[in-house]
Amino acid sequence: MVLLVVTLVSAAVAGGVSLLAPTSAPVADRRPIYPPDQTSVRVVGNPFVPNTIPRER
């Protein structure tokens, strides 16, 4: 019974907050992100290779 009350109160609070929260920016204000515009990331160290055969270490 307590779990039901906590669930309903949490849902009511989350619903109220979602009504009061500001909406996201309009679609016209968003710019698409193109891969050439992003900076490349340098990977340091060996790449992770999962051990699929546990007997071979």
C-alpha positions in Angstrom: 0.0 0.0 0.0 2.8 2.4 0.8 4.5 1.6 -2.5 1.3 2.5 -4.3 1.1 5.9 -2.5 4.7 6.7 -3.1 4.3 5.8 -6.8 1.2 8.0 -7.2 2.8 10.9 -5.3 5.9 10.7 -7.4 3.9 10.5 -10.6 1.9 13.6 -9.6 5.1 15.6 -8.7 6.7 14.6 -12.0 3.6 15.6 -13.9 3.5 18.9 -12.2 7.1 19.6 -12.8 6.8 18.7 -16.5 3.9 21.2 -16.9 6.0 24.0 -15.3 9.3 23.2 -17.0 10.2 25.4 -20.0 9.9 23.9 -23.4 12.9 23.3 -25.6 14.0 25.7 -28.3 11.9 25.9 -31.4 13.0 23.7 -34.3 14.0 26.7 -36.4 16.6 27.7 -33.8 18.4 24.4 -33.9 21.3 23.8 -36.2 22.3 20.3 -37.4 25.7 19.1 -36.4 27.8 17.9 -39.3 30.6 15.4 -38.7 33.3 17.6 -40.4 32.6 20.4 -37.9 33.4 18.2 -34.9 36.9 17.9 -33.6 38.6 14.5 -33.8 39.3 12.6 -30.6 42.7 11.0 -29.9 42.6 7.5 -28.5 45.4 6.8 -26.0 46.4 3.2 -25.4 45.5 -0.1 -26.8 42.0 -0.7 -28.1 39.9 -3.0 -25.9 39.5 -6.5 -27.3 37.1 -8.7 -25.3 38.4 -12.1 -24.3 36.0 -14.4 -26.1 38.0 -17.5 -25.2 38.6 -17.4 -21.4 41.0 -20.3 -21.4 43.5 -18.3 -23.5 45.1 -15.6 -21.4 
